[in-house]
Amino acid sequence: MSATWGARCRKTARRVLRGGTGTRSHAGSVRALPRKRQLRRGSAKATAPRLVPTSHGLSHEWLVKFVEHRVADRRVVRLIQKWLRAGVLEDGKRIRTEEGTPQGGSASPLLANVYLHYVFDLWVQAWRLKCAHGDVIVVRFADDIVVGFRDKADADQFRAELTERMRKFNLELHPEKTRLLEFGPFAIDQRQWRGEGKPETFNFLGFTHICVKKRSNGRFTVLRQTIRKRLQAKLNEVKAELQRRMHEPIPEQGKWLQAVVRGHIRYYGLPMNNTALALFRFQVGRLWHRALSRRSQNSRVLWDRMRRLITRWLPMPTVCHPYPLRRMGVIT
């Protein structure tokens, strides 16, 4: 996102935030710690915060300041201000908004990302370099964030300071979705030694992340599986749409289901997630068989024919996103 912005000279992000923590590095980068820091053995502490707006949402005053930091054209700034003040229509009545971005507006995700870039990205980059005692890994997608720490003390300090940081800019952490958990290559052995059972899991971007060891060599790896609620919700959508398309020709139904299954596989096609992909394909075929059998009260579709239809139209599960080393041709 930062690559598409026009930079304004002699004006830093720290000056925009008026007292906030600034940095001289690239605005959109999240770099690792210097290699000279020695990593201590221990399990990583991960915190998965989810941001939610307090009151009505983002502060228009701060958002305009952030936009002005990168956009020098006043016409663009005024257009964004008009967009923010446009309000929403409810029951034919216009409701003005003093905070937040227009719900469903095409520019709302972009403006929210700009807001979080200055509120979170730049701040966490400076915090990692100045306050952290161990390695820190940050991953943010929209308002979903996962932060990994080497030391638990860093995780506790970061959570407390992040709460204050969000409150300053009219945001807060989701109380139910923000938690601190033990996760990493040493979490399994340490929790087993303490008698605490398996490490906790967390959900991120549609996947449940699980600490496991490979059966072949016993090394640690992260198992990413489709969230069950997401899988069931998608199946419910397919079931409702099949009822609406019940009397369409079978080739038209097959083309639509083919696109659904292919899109699902292309997003969730990660290594070690074949079981969930195969389950989704099987359940879609079962729902399709039920819909075809209800088209007539006198006959049902036999499974021999249904298997041929499933083989013809529904793609087989494949890994669309292999591991980076294999994807770049390092491992054959």
N, C-alpha and C positions, 0 to 999 in steps of 0.2 A: 504494500500500500504506500509506503514512503517513497518508493521509486517513481511514483506518478505525481508527487507533489512538487510544486515549485518552491525552492528554498529562498528565504529572505535573509540577506547578509546582516551581520553584526547584531543579531538578536537570538539569544539562546532560549532553550526551553525553561531554564531556571528563571530567567527574567520574566517569562510569561507567567509562570506559576507564582511569582512573587514570594519567594521564601521556600518553595518546594525544592526537593533534591534534584539537582541537575547532573548532566554528564556530557562529556565532550565526544563520546562515541556516536556512531551513526544512529539516527533516530529510531529506525525500525529493527535494529539488530539486537539479538539476545545472545551474547557471547559467553563462552565458558570461562571459568576462572583461570588465571595464569597457571601454567604447568608446574611452577616452582612450589606450589602448595602441595604438601604431602597429604595423601588421603589415608585416613586411619581406618583400620578394619572395623566393621560394624554394619548393622543393617540400616538401610536408608529409611528415613522417616518421610512419608509423603502426606501432603495435605491437599485435599481436593475442594477448593472453595467454589461456590456458585454465587454469582452476584445478582442481587435483586435491588430495584430502586426503592428508596424510601419516598414517602409522600407520593408525588405524581411522576417522578423520574429525574432525568438529567437536568442540571442547571443550565438554562439558556445563556446566562452571563458567562459561565466558564466555557461553555461550548463555543461561543463566539470568539472568546480570547484564543482558544486553541486553533480555531480555523484561521484567525488573523495571523497567527504565527507562521503559517505556511502559505497563505493565499494573500497576495498583495493587491489583487483587483477588488476594489470596493463594491463593484457591481455584483460579483459573485457572493460576497459576504452579505449584501443586502438581500439577494435572492434567497440565501439560506435562512436569514432572519424571517423573511416573509413565510417561508416554508414552515418554520417552527411556530409562527403565530397563526397559522391557518386554522387550527382547531380541528374538531371532529364533529360529525353529524350524528345525533342520536334522536330517533323518533322525529325526524324532520327539523330538529332544532340544532343550531350551531352552538357548540360549547368551546369557548376559548381556553387555551392551555398556556399556562405560565411556565410550566416545566415539562420535561420529557419531549420525545420525538413523536411525530404523527404515527399512530398505530396503523400498520399495513402500508406505510409510505415507502416508495422505492428507495428513497435516500436515507431512511431510518437506520438500516444496518451499517451503512457507511459512516453516518454521523456518530453512531454509538461506538464504532471502532475507533474513530478519531478521539472520542472522549476517553475511552479506556487506554488508548495509546499514551496519552499524557498523564492520566491518573494512575495507571498501573505499570505499563511497560517500562517507561523511563525511570520511574521510581524504583521498581524491583531490580532493574539493572544496576542502578547506583547502590542500592541496599546490598546486593550480592557482593559488590566489590569492596564496600566499606565496612559492613557489619558482620558478614558471614564468616565463621571460623572454619567451615568445611565446604565441600562442593555443593552447589545448588543448581538444580535443573528446573527450568520453567517452560511450560507448554500452555499456550492460551489459544482457544478457538472461540471467537465471539465472547460470550460471557461465561464460558466454561474454562476453568483453569485447574491445572494440576502442577504442584510445586514439590520437587523432591529435595530432601536434605540429607546430608551425611550425619549430622548431629541432631539429637532431639532438642537440645537447648536452642539451636537456631530455629527449629520449627516453631517452638513455643514463642520465641521472641518475634518471629516473622508474623505469626497470626495476630498477636496483640497489636503490633504496629500497623499491620494491614487493616485491621478493624478501625483504628483511628484515622488512617489515611482515607478509607472509603467514606467514613462519616463526614470528613471535611468537605467532600465533593458530593454530598447528598446521596450516597450509596451505602449499602450494607451487605454483609455476607448472609447467604441463605442459612437460617439456623438449622435446618434439617439436612441439607445437602453438603454442608461444610464440616469436615471431620479430619482428625489426625490419626493416621494408622501406620503400623510398621509394615514395610514392604521393601523387598529387595533381595539380593543374592544370599544374604546371611539371615534373613528373617525366618526361614523355615527351621534351620538348625537351632537358632537362639530361642525361638518360641517352643520348640520341642524340648530343649534342655530345661526351660523354665516350666514345662508342663502346661502351656497355655493353648495347645492345639495349633491348628493351621492358621497361617496369616490371613488377615481380613482382605476382602476384595473391594474394588471400587469400579464404578461405571464411568465411562468417558467416551463420548462421540459414538454412542450406540453399542459399545463393547464392554463386557465385564472382564476386567484385568485380574488374573489369578497367578499367584506364585506357584510354580511347579518345578520338578526336576525331570530331565529327560531320562527315559528308560534305557537308552543306549549307553550313555556315559555318565549319567547321574549329575550333569551340570544344570545350573539354574537357567530357567527361561521364563518368560512371561506368556502365559496362555491367554489369548484374547478370543472370547466367545460372544456371539450375538446375545444381547440382553433379552431375556425371556419375554419381558413385557413388550418390547419392541417387536419381537417375532410374532407374538399372539395378536398384537394390535394390527400388524400388517395382514395377517391371515383373516382377521375379522373384516378388514376393508375388502379383501379379495372375495370373501363370502358374500358381502352385501352387493358388490358390483356384479358377481355372477348371477345373483338373483335378478338383477335388473337386465342382464344380457342373456337371460335363460333361453329365449326363443330365437336368438341370433344364429346364423349358420355356424357349424362347428369350425370351419377354417377361420372365421372372424374371431371367434372366441379363442382359438389356438394362437393366433397372431398376438392378441392382447395379452394372454397369459405368458406367452413367450417373452414379450417385452418386460412384463412384471418380474418374472424369474431371472431374466438376464440382468436387469437393473439391480435386483437384490444381490446377485452373485458378484457383480462388479464392485459393489460397495463393501460387502461383508466377506469377500473372497480373500481371507488372510490365511497364512499357514496355521494348521492345527484347528481350523474352524470348519472342517469338512462335514463333521457330524451335524452341526446346526444348519449348514447349507442343504445337506441331503434331507434333513427333516422338513425344511421349508418346501423343497420340491415335492416331497411325498405328500405333505398336507395339502398343497395346491392341487395335486392330482386327485386326491380324495375328495376335495370340495368340488372339483370339476365333475367327477363321476356322480356325485350326489345331485348336482344341478342338472346334468344330462338325464339322469334317471327320473327326475321329476317333470320332465317335459311332457311325458305321456303317462297316463294311468294304466295302460295296458301292457307296457313292456319296459324293461329295464336294460341298461347298457351292461353287457357282460364284461367281466374284468379282462378277458382275453383281448377284446377290442379296445378296452380302456388302456391297457398297457401299450398297445400300438400307438394310440393317440398321444400318450404321455411321452413315449420315445420319439415320436415325430415332432412334437411341438415344444416340450419343456427341455431346456438345456441342462446338461449334466453339470454338477458342481465342479468348479476349477479354482485354483489359486490365482487370482488376478493381481495380487500385491505381494510378491515374494519378498524374502528378507533382502535388505539393501546390498549385501555382498553378493548374493546370488543374482540379484537384478542387474548389477553392474558388471557381471561376468567374472568376478573374482573367484567364485567357487563354481565348479562345474559338476 
